[in-house]
């Protein structure tokens, strides 16, 4: 019995497969990956973060302090909080 697909050649690598790989690199280089809930978040441009909502409960005195800091600097409370989160030490 002959194969029904005898006229179709098998898949083979292109001569320039090392230049244009079709599979991800085998190294575990986490610096190339971005975390995200969706594929768009994971492969989006690293210099353009999409703004998302974050709701937290903080002591009233801290909220008041952040509001005064934002007012003093002429920015929004969101800007002050985002900067504080960006500049936090990561362990």
Biopython code that builds the backbone (N, CA, C, O; Angstrom):
import numpy as np
from Bio.PDB.StructureBuilder import StructureBuilder

atoms = [
    (1, "UNK", "N", (0.852, -1.174, 0.000)),
    (1, "UNK", "CA", (0.000, 0.000, 0.000)),
    (1, "UNK", "C", (0.894, 1.232, 0.000)),
    (1, "UNK", "O", (1.888, 1.280, 0.725)),
    (2, "UNK", "N", (0.551, 2.210, -0.795)),
    (2, "UNK", "CA", (1.332, 3.435, -0.873)),
    (2, "UNK", "C", (0.700, 4.506, 0.006)),
    (2, "UNK", "O", (-0.489, 4.457, 0.318)),
    (3, "UNK", "N", (1.518, 5.465, 0.394)),
    (3, "UNK", "CA", (1.049, 6.545, 1.253)),
    (3, "UNK", "C", (0.162, 7.482, 0.442)),
    (3, "UNK", "O", (0.465, 7.760, -0.718)),
    (4, "UNK", "N", (-0.936, 7.978, 1.035)),
    (4, "UNK", "CA", (-1.787, 8.917, 0.313)),
    (4, "UNK", "C", (-1.102, 10.273, 0.125)),
    (4, "UNK", "O", (-1.579, 11.106, -0.645)),
    (5, "UNK", "N", (0.012, 10.497, 0.824)),
    (5, "UNK", "CA", (0.704, 11.782, 0.744)),
    (5, "UNK", "C", (2.075, 11.627, 0.081)),
    (5, "UNK", "O", (3.000, 12.375, 0.396)),
    (6, "UNK", "N", (2.208, 10.691, -0.806)),
    (6, "UNK", "CA", (3.502, 10.423, -1.445)),
    (6, "UNK", "C", (3.983, 11.592, -2.289)),
    (6, "UNK", "O", (5.188, 11.755, -2.477)),
    (7, "UNK", "N", (3.079, 12.402, -2.797)),
    (7, "UNK", "CA", (3.481, 13.511, -3.655)),
    (7, "UNK", "C", (3.921, 14.746, -2.854)),
    (7, "UNK", "O", (4.395, 15.719, -3.441)),
    (8, "UNK", "N", (3.765, 14.718, -1.499)),
    (8, "UNK", "CA", (4.141, 15.857, -0.671)),
    (8, "UNK", "C", (5.450, 15.547, 0.055)),
    (8, "UNK", "O", (5.511, 14.582, 0.817)),
    (9, "UNK", "N", (6.482, 16.335, -0.162)),
    (9, "UNK", "CA", (7.736, 16.079, 0.539)),
    (9, "UNK", "C", (7.600, 16.398, 2.031)),
    (9, "UNK", "O", (6.765, 17.210, 2.429)),
    (10, "UNK", "N", (8.424, 15.755, 2.836)),
    (10, "UNK", "CA", (8.408, 16.007, 4.273)),
    (10, "UNK", "C", (8.930, 17.387, 4.608)),
    (10, "UNK", "O", (9.580, 18.039, 3.790)),
    (11, "UNK", "N", (8.638, 17.822, 5.815)),
    (11, "UNK", "CA", (9.114, 19.126, 6.250)),
    (11, "UNK", "C", (10.619, 19.076, 6.477)),
    (11, "UNK", "O", (11.147, 18.088, 6.986)),
    (12, "UNK", "N", (11.293, 20.132, 6.102)),
    (12, "UNK", "CA", (12.720, 20.209, 6.360)),
    (12, "UNK", "C", (13.096, 21.654, 6.658)),
    (12, "UNK", "O", (12.392, 22.590, 6.278)),
    (13, "UNK", "N", (14.220, 21.813, 7.345)),
    (13, "UNK", "CA", (14.677, 23.149, 7.729)),
    (13, "UNK", "C", (15.120, 23.943, 6.514)),
    (13, "UNK", "O", (15.700, 23.401, 5.573)),
    (14, "UNK", "N", (14.837, 25.222, 6.552)),
    (14, "UNK", "CA", (15.312, 26.121, 5.503)),
    (14, "UNK", "C", (16.821, 26.293, 5.666)),
    (14, "UNK", "O", (17.337, 26.166, 6.777)),
    (15, "UNK", "N", (17.523, 26.574, 4.597)),
    (15, "UNK", "CA", (18.977, 26.742, 4.688)),
    (15, "UNK", "C", (19.399, 27.867, 5.647)),
    (15, "UNK", "O", (20.486, 27.814, 6.222)),
    (16, "UNK", "N", (18.542, 28.881, 5.819)),
    (16, "UNK", "CA", (18.896, 29.983, 6.713)),
    (16, "UNK", "C", (18.146, 29.908, 8.046)),
    (16, "UNK", "O", (17.868, 30.941, 8.656)),
    (17, "UNK", "N", (17.819, 28.709, 8.498)),
    (17, "UNK", "CA", (17.055, 28.538, 9.729)),
    (17, "UNK", "C", (17.781, 29.093, 10.945)),
    (17, "UNK", "O", (17.141, 29.505, 11.912)),
    (18, "UNK", "N", (19.113, 29.110, 10.908)),
    (18, "UNK", "CA", (19.845, 29.672, 12.043)),
    (18, "UNK", "C", (19.734, 31.197, 12.078)),
    (18, "UNK", "O", (19.945, 31.800, 13.131)),
    (19, "UNK", "N", (19.413, 31.825, 10.964)),
    (19, "UNK", "CA", (19.251, 33.271, 10.903)),
    (19, "UNK", "C", (17.821, 33.667, 11.262)),
    (19, "UNK", "O", (17.605, 34.696, 11.902)),
    (20, "UNK", "N", (16.862, 32.872, 10.861)),
    (20, "UNK", "CA", (15.449, 33.128, 11.115)),
    (20, "UNK", "C", (14.845, 31.940, 11.874)),
    (20, "UNK", "O", (14.095, 31.158, 11.290)),
    (21, "UNK", "N", (15.160, 31.796, 13.161)),
    (21, "UNK", "CA", (14.645, 30.633, 13.890)),
    (21, "UNK", "C", (13.125, 30.689, 14.041)),
    (21, "UNK", "O", (12.542, 31.764, 14.181)),
    (22, "UNK", "N", (12.506, 29.537, 14.011)),
    (22, "UNK", "CA", (11.060, 29.464, 14.177)),
    (22, "UNK", "C", (10.678, 28.996, 15.561)),
    (22, "UNK", "O", (9.500, 29.029, 15.919)),
    (23, "UNK", "N", (11.633, 28.566, 16.338)),
    (23, "UNK", "CA", (11.371, 28.137, 17.706)),
    (23, "UNK", "C", (12.113, 29.057, 18.663)),
    (23, "UNK", "O", (13.124, 29.654, 18.293)),
    (24, "UNK", "N", (11.612, 29.178, 19.907)),
    (24, "UNK", "CA", (12.286, 30.060, 20.857)),
    (24, "UNK", "C", (13.672, 29.528, 21.210)),
    (24, "UNK", "O", (13.931, 28.332, 21.070)),
    (25, "UNK", "N", (14.565, 30.407, 21.665)),
    (25, "UNK", "CA", (15.898, 29.949, 22.043)),
    (25, "UNK", "C", (15.819, 28.948, 23.188)),
    (25, "UNK", "O", (14.907, 29.007, 24.012)),
    (26, "UNK", "N", (16.755, 28.051, 23.233)),
    (26, "UNK", "CA", (16.733, 27.023, 24.277)),
    (26, "UNK", "C", (17.263, 27.539, 25.593)),
    (26, "UNK", "O", (17.023, 26.919, 26.629)),
    (27, "UNK", "N", (17.980, 28.656, 25.592)),
    (27, "UNK", "CA", (18.488, 29.199, 26.857)),
    (27, "UNK", "C", (17.325, 29.745, 27.665)),
    (27, "UNK", "O", (16.291, 30.128, 27.118)),
    (28, "UNK", "N", (17.511, 29.773, 28.963)),
    (28, "UNK", "CA", (16.459, 30.254, 29.853)),
    (28, "UNK", "C", (16.723, 31.724, 30.187)),
    (28, "UNK", "O", (16.947, 32.074, 31.346)),
    (29, "UNK", "N", (16.693, 32.576, 29.167)),
    (29, "UNK", "CA", (16.981, 33.988, 29.354)),
    (29, "UNK", "C", (15.700, 34.717, 29.711)),
    (29, "UNK", "O", (14.925, 35.101, 28.834)),
    (30, "UNK", "N", (15.483, 34.906, 30.997)),
    (30, "UNK", "CA", (14.248, 35.528, 31.477)),
    (30, "UNK", "C", (14.185, 37.019, 31.164)),
    (30, "UNK", "O", (13.110, 37.614, 31.234)),
    (31, "UNK", "N", (15.308, 37.630, 30.824)),
    (31, "UNK", "CA", (15.296, 39.057, 30.532)),
    (31, "UNK", "C", (14.538, 39.360, 29.246)),
    (31, "UNK", "O", (14.133, 40.501, 29.025)),
    (32, "UNK", "N", (14.341, 38.363, 28.401)),
    (32, "UNK", "CA", (13.627, 38.573, 27.145)),
    (32, "UNK", "C", (12.120, 38.456, 27.314)),
    (32, "UNK", "O", (11.365, 38.805, 26.407)),
    (33, "UNK", "N", (11.681, 37.971, 28.458)),
    (33, "UNK", "CA", (10.255, 37.760, 28.679)),
    (33, "UNK", "C", (9.686, 38.840, 29.577)),
    (33, "UNK", "O", (10.359, 39.323, 30.488)),
    (34, "UNK", "N", (8.445, 39.216, 29.319)),
    (34, "UNK", "CA", (7.733, 40.132, 30.185)),
    (34, "UNK", "C", (6.535, 39.405, 30.739)),
    (34, "UNK", "O", (5.886, 38.636, 30.030)),
    (35, "UNK", "N", (6.240, 39.639, 31.985)),
    (35, "UNK", "CA", (5.092, 39.005, 32.605)),
    (35, "UNK", "C", (3.832, 39.774, 32.244)),
    (35, "UNK", "O", (3.855, 40.998, 32.121)),
    (36, "UNK", "N", (2.749, 39.060, 32.079)),
    (36, "UNK", "CA", (1.492, 39.709, 31.777)),
    (36, "UNK", "C", (0.371, 38.698, 31.746)),
    (36, "UNK", "O", (0.604, 37.498, 31.603)),
    (37, "UNK", "N", (-0.845, 39.187, 31.879)),
    (37, "UNK", "CA", (-2.000, 38.309, 31.907)),
    (37, "UNK", "C", (-2.407, 37.864, 30.513)),
    (37, "UNK", "O", (-3.080, 36.845, 30.354)),
    (38, "UNK", "N", (-2.004, 38.620, 29.508)),
    (38, "UNK", "CA", (-2.376, 38.276, 28.148)),
    (38, "UNK", "C", (-1.133, 38.242, 27.271)),
    (38, "UNK", "O", (-0.072, 38.732, 27.659)),
    (39, "UNK", "N", (-1.272, 37.674, 26.116)),
    (39, "UNK", "CA", (-0.149, 37.624, 25.185)),
    (39, "UNK", "C", (0.294, 39.032, 24.830)),
    (39, "UNK", "O", (1.493, 39.288, 24.721)),
    (40, "UNK", "N", (-0.639, 39.942, 24.648)),
    (40, "UNK", "CA", (-0.299, 41.323, 24.338)),
    (40, "UNK", "C", (0.547, 41.966, 25.421)),
    (40, "UNK", "O", (1.445, 42.752, 25.119)),
    (41, "UNK", "N", (0.272, 41.641, 26.691)),
    (41, "UNK", "CA", (1.075, 42.169, 27.789)),
    (41, "UNK", "C", (2.473, 41.573, 27.769)),
    (41, "UNK", "O", (3.457, 42.262, 28.036)),
    (42, "UNK", "N", (2.552, 40.292, 27.451)),
    (42, "UNK", "CA", (3.833, 39.586, 27.523)),
    (42, "UNK", "C", (4.778, 39.987, 26.401)),
    (42, "UNK", "O", (5.992, 40.007, 26.601)),
    (43, "UNK", "N", (4.250, 40.306, 25.228)),
    (43, "UNK", "CA", (5.138, 40.612, 24.109)),
    (43, "UNK", "C", (5.064, 42.068, 23.682)),
    (43, "UNK", "O", (5.618, 42.443, 22.648)),
    (44, "UNK", "N", (4.385, 42.891, 24.471)),
    (44, "UNK", "CA", (4.271, 44.299, 24.133)),
    (44, "UNK", "C", (5.601, 45.015, 24.231)),
    (44, "UNK", "O", (6.582, 44.471, 24.737)),
    (45, "UNK", "N", (5.619, 46.223, 23.747)),
    (45, "UNK", "CA", (6.833, 47.019, 23.780)),
    (45, "UNK", "C", (7.194, 47.345, 25.227)),
    (45, "UNK", "O", (6.342, 47.830, 25.971)),
    (46, "UNK", "N", (8.423, 47.095, 25.641)),
    (46, "UNK", "CA", (8.801, 47.333, 27.022)),
    (46, "UNK", "C", (8.794, 48.796, 27.423)),
    (46, "UNK", "O", (8.671, 49.092, 28.611)),
    (47, "UNK", "N", (8.921, 49.726, 26.482)),
    (47, "UNK", "CA", (8.969, 51.133, 26.831)),
    (47, "UNK", "C", (7.590, 51.784, 26.883)),
    (47, "UNK", "O", (7.488, 52.983, 27.143)),
    (48, "UNK", "N", (6.554, 51.034, 26.646)),
    (48, "UNK", "CA", (5.210, 51.607, 26.625)),
    (48, "UNK", "C", (4.298, 50.757, 27.510)),
    (48, "UNK", "O", (3.654, 49.821, 27.035)),
    (49, "UNK", "N", (4.251, 51.095, 28.806)),
    (49, "UNK", "CA", (3.404, 50.348, 29.732)),
    (49, "UNK", "C", (1.983, 50.879, 29.673)),
    (49, "UNK", "O", (1.742, 52.086, 29.647)),
    (50, "UNK", "N", (1.067, 49.949, 29.654)),
    (50, "UNK", "CA", (-0.349, 50.296, 29.659)),
    (50, "UNK", "C", (-0.757, 50.576, 31.099)),
    (50, "UNK", "O", (-0.373, 49.830, 32.000)),
    (51, "UNK", "N", (-1.518, 51.621, 31.332)),
    (51, "UNK", "CA", (-1.980, 51.943, 32.672)),
    (51, "UNK", "C", (-3.124, 51.028, 33.065)),
    (51, "UNK", "O", (-4.030, 50.769, 32.273)),
    (52, "UNK", "N", (-3.074, 50.540, 34.297)),
    (52, "UNK", "CA", (-4.116, 49.676, 34.836)),
    (52, "UNK", "C", (-4.509, 50.198, 36.209)),
    (52, "UNK", "O", (-3.753, 50.938, 36.839)),
    (53, "UNK", "N", (-5.684, 49.815, 36.668)),
    (53, "UNK", "CA", (-6.160, 50.248, 37.983)),
    (53, "UNK", "C", (-5.569, 49.369, 39.074)),
    (53, "UNK", "O", (-5.358, 48.171, 38.883)),
    (54, "UNK", "N", (-5.304, 49.990, 40.228)),
    (54, "UNK", "CA", (-4.810, 49.279, 41.404)),
    (54, "UNK", "C", (-5.509, 49.879, 42.608)),
    (54, "UNK", "O", (-5.384, 51.074, 42.879)),
    (55, "UNK", "N", (-6.241, 49.051, 43.325)),
    (55, "UNK", "CA", (-6.958, 49.539, 44.498)),
    (55, "UNK", "C", (-6.327, 48.934, 45.739)),
    (55, "UNK", "O", (-6.230, 47.714, 45.873)),
    (56, "UNK", "N", (-5.899, 49.808, 46.650)),
    (56, "UNK", "CA", (-5.290, 49.353, 47.900)),
    (56, "UNK", "C", (-5.880, 50.133, 49.061)),
    (56, "UNK", "O", (-6.394, 51.238, 48.889)),
    (57, "UNK", "N", (-5.799, 49.548, 50.234)),
    (57, "UNK", "CA", (-6.224, 50.248, 51.438)),
    (57, "UNK", "C", (-4.974, 50.609, 52.228)),
    (57, "UNK", "O", (-4.136, 49.757, 52.524)),
    (58, "UNK", "N", (-4.870, 51.889, 52.562)),
    (58, "UNK", "CA", (-3.723, 52.389, 53.320)),
    (58, "UNK", "C", (-4.240, 53.187, 54.508)),
    (58, "UNK", "O", (-5.382, 53.647, 54.496)),
    (59, "UNK", "N", (-3.415, 53.356, 55.530)),
    (59, "UNK", "CA", (-3.844, 54.200, 56.649)),
    (59, "UNK", "C", (-4.112, 55.624, 56.183)),
    (59, "UNK", "O", (-3.475, 56.119, 55.253)),
    (60, "UNK", "N", (-5.052, 56.263, 56.835)),
    (60, "UNK", "CA", (-5.454, 57.610, 56.448)),
    (60, "UNK", "C", (-4.274, 58.576, 56.476)),
    (60, "UNK", "O", (-4.170, 59.455, 55.621)),
    (61, "UNK", "N", (-3.390, 58.416, 57.453)),
    (61, "UNK", "CA", (-2.234, 59.315, 57.553)),
    (61, "UNK", "C", (-1.310, 59.169, 56.341)),
    (61, "UNK", "O", (-0.740, 60.160, 55.884)),
    (62, "UNK", "N", (-1.152, 57.955, 55.816)),
    (62, "UNK", "CA", (-0.314, 57.740, 54.640)),
    (62, "UNK", "C", (-0.962, 58.353, 53.397)),
    (62, "UNK", "O", (-0.285, 58.967, 52.573)),
    (63, "UNK", "N", (-2.269, 58.180, 53.274)),
    (63, "UNK", "CA", (-2.980, 58.791, 52.144)),
    (63, "UNK", "C", (-2.829, 60.307, 52.160)),
    (63, "UNK", "O", (-2.613, 60.938, 51.125)),
    (64, "UNK", "N", (-2.946, 60.879, 53.362)),
    (64, "UNK", "CA", (-2.808, 62.324, 53.508)),
    (64, "UNK", "C", (-1.390, 62.764, 53.124)),
    (64, "UNK", "O", (-1.210, 63.785, 52.459)),
    (65, "UNK", "N", (-0.401, 61.998, 53.543)),
    (65, "UNK", "CA", (0.992, 62.310, 53.235)),
    (65, "UNK", "C", (1.254, 62.256, 51.726)),
    (65, "UNK", "O", (1.945, 63.115, 51.178)),
    (66, "UNK", "N", (0.702, 61.251, 51.069)),
    (66, "UNK", "CA", (0.881, 61.103, 49.619)),
    (66, "UNK", "C", (0.177, 62.252, 48.887)),
    (66, "UNK", "O", (0.708, 62.780, 47.910)),
    (67, "UNK", "N", (-0.989, 62.630, 49.345)),
    (67, "UNK", "CA", (-1.705, 63.748, 48.721)),
    (67, "UNK", "C", (-0.910, 65.048, 48.847)),
    (67, "UNK", "O", (-0.806, 65.816, 47.891)),
    (68, "UNK", "N", (-0.347, 65.288, 50.039)),
    (68, "UNK", "CA", (0.452, 66.502, 50.229)),
    (68, "UNK", "C", (1.696, 66.478, 49.352)),
    (68, "UNK", "O", (2.065, 67.503, 48.779)),
    (69, "UNK", "N", (2.344, 65.332, 49.239)),
    (69, "UNK", "CA", (3.534, 65.210, 48.387)),
    (69, "UNK", "C", (3.186, 65.495, 46.928)),
    (69, "UNK", "O", (3.922, 66.194, 46.231)),
    (70, "UNK", "N", (2.062, 64.951, 46.475)),
    (70, "UNK", "CA", (1.628, 65.179, 45.094)),
    (70, "UNK", "C", (1.340, 66.659, 44.864)),
    (70, "UNK", "O", (1.727, 67.221, 43.839)),
    (71, "UNK", "N", (0.669, 67.279, 45.808)),
    (71, "UNK", "CA", (0.340, 68.701, 45.703)),
    (71, "UNK", "C", (1.613, 69.548, 45.674)),
    (71, "UNK", "O", (1.731, 70.472, 44.869)),
    (72, "UNK", "N", (2.565, 69.226, 46.556)),
    (72, "UNK", "CA", (3.819, 69.969, 46.635)),
    (72, "UNK", "C", (4.601, 69.906, 45.327)),
    (72, "UNK", "O", (5.196, 70.894, 44.896)),
    (73, "UNK", "N", (4.590, 68.715, 44.694)),
    (73, "UNK", "CA", (5.350, 68.514, 43.459)),
    (73, "UNK", "C", (4.567, 68.880, 42.206)),
    (73, "UNK", "O", (5.141, 68.934, 41.118)),
    (74, "UNK", "N", (3.274, 69.131, 42.338)),
    (74, "UNK", "CA", (2.458, 69.498, 41.187)),
    (74, "UNK", "C", (2.142, 68.325, 40.272)),
    (74, "UNK", "O", (2.012, 68.489, 39.059)),
    (75, "UNK", "N", (2.020, 67.137, 40.862)),
    (75, "UNK", "CA", (1.692, 65.934, 40.098)),
    (75, "UNK", "C", (0.488, 65.268, 40.741)),
    (75, "UNK", "O", (-0.013, 65.732, 41.765)),
    (76, "UNK", "N", (0.028, 64.186, 40.143)),
    (76, "UNK", "CA", (-1.118, 63.473, 40.695)),
    (76, "UNK", "C", (-0.674, 62.474, 41.761)),
    (76, "UNK", "O", (0.498, 62.108, 41.839)),
    (77, "UNK", "N", (-1.621, 62.047, 42.570)),
    (77, "UNK", "CA", (-1.357, 61.012, 43.575)),
    (77, "UNK", "C", (-0.895, 59.737, 42.876)),
    (77, "UNK", "O", (0.005, 59.054, 43.366)),
    (78, "UNK", "N", (-1.497, 59.414, 41.744)),
    (78, "UNK", "CA", (-1.091, 58.231, 40.980)),
    (78, "UNK", "C", (0.384, 58.305, 40.589)),
    (78, "UNK", "O", (1.094, 57.300, 40.642)),
    (79, "UNK", "N", (0.848, 59.503, 40.192)),
    (79, "UNK", "CA", (2.252, 59.673, 39.818)),
    (79, "UNK", "C", (3.181, 59.400, 41.003)),
    (79, "UNK", "O", (4.210, 58.742, 40.851)),
    (80, "UNK", "N", (2.814, 59.908, 42.182)),
    (80, "UNK", "CA", (3.643, 59.712, 43.376)),
    (80, "UNK", "C", (3.705, 58.232, 43.738)),
    (80, "UNK", "O", (4.777, 57.705, 44.035)),
    (81, "UNK", "N", (2.563, 57.567, 43.713)),
    (81, "UNK", "CA", (2.523, 56.144, 44.071)),
    (81, "UNK", "C", (3.274, 55.308, 43.037)),
    (81, "UNK", "O", (4.026, 54.406, 43.407)),
    (82, "UNK", "N", (3.082, 55.590, 41.753)),
    (82, "UNK", "CA", (3.775, 54.839, 40.703)),
    (82, "UNK", "C", (5.288, 55.001, 40.828)),
    (82, "UNK", "O", (6.032, 54.036, 40.655)),
    (83, "UNK", "N", (5.744, 56.218, 41.129)),
    (83, "UNK", "CA", (7.180, 56.444, 41.288)),
    (83, "UNK", "C", (7.719, 55.680, 42.491)),
    (83, "UNK", "O", (8.802, 55.099, 42.424)),
    (84, "UNK", "N", (6.975, 55.677, 43.579)),
    (84, "UNK", "CA", (7.403, 54.944, 44.773)),
    (84, "UNK", "C", (7.510, 53.450, 44.482)),
    (84, "UNK", "O", (8.437, 52.792, 44.954)),
    (85, "UNK", "N", (6.574, 52.915, 43.712)),
    (85, "UNK", "CA", (6.626, 51.490, 43.369)),
    (85, "UNK", "C", (7.774, 51.186, 42.414)),
    (85, "UNK", "O", (8.424, 50.149, 42.539)),
    (86, "UNK", "N", (8.026, 52.073, 41.471)),
    (86, "UNK", "CA", (9.144, 51.873, 40.539)),
    (86, "UNK", "C", (10.487, 51.902, 41.256)),
    (86, "UNK", "O", (11.400, 51.157, 40.898)),
    (87, "UNK", "N", (10.611, 52.753, 42.261)),
    (87, "UNK", "CA", (11.891, 52.939, 42.946)),
    (87, "UNK", "C", (12.089, 52.034, 44.166)),
    (87, "UNK", "O", (13.082, 52.170, 44.881)),
    (88, "UNK", "N", (11.165, 51.127, 44.402)),
    (88, "UNK", "CA", (11.300, 50.258, 45.581)),
    (88, "UNK", "C", (12.432, 49.258, 45.368)),
    (88, "UNK", "O", (12.694, 48.844, 44.238)),
    (89, "UNK", "N", (13.092, 48.876, 46.433)),
    (89, "UNK", "CA", (14.147, 47.853, 46.287)),
    (89, "UNK", "C", (13.517, 46.490, 46.000)),
    (89, "UNK", "O", (12.553, 46.093, 46.654)),
    (90, "UNK", "N", (14.059, 45.795, 45.040)),
    (90, "UNK", "CA", (13.550, 44.474, 44.684)),
    (90, "UNK", "C", (14.544, 43.427, 45.176)),
    (90, "UNK", "O", (15.735, 43.504, 44.874)),
    (91, "UNK", "N", (14.059, 42.463, 45.923)),
    (91, "UNK", "CA", (14.946, 41.430, 46.486)),
    (91, "UNK", "C", (14.892, 40.177, 45.688)),
    (91, "UNK", "O", (15.573, 39.206, 46.017)),
]
sb = StructureBuilder()
sb.init_structure("model")
sb.init_model(0)
sb.init_chain("A")
sb.init_seg("    ")
for serial, (resi, resn, name, xyz) in enumerate(atoms, 1):
    if name == "N":
        sb.init_residue(resn, " ", resi, " ")
    sb.init_atom(name, np.array(xyz, "f"), 0.0, 1.0, " ", f" {name:<3s}", serial, name[0])
structure = sb.get_structure()
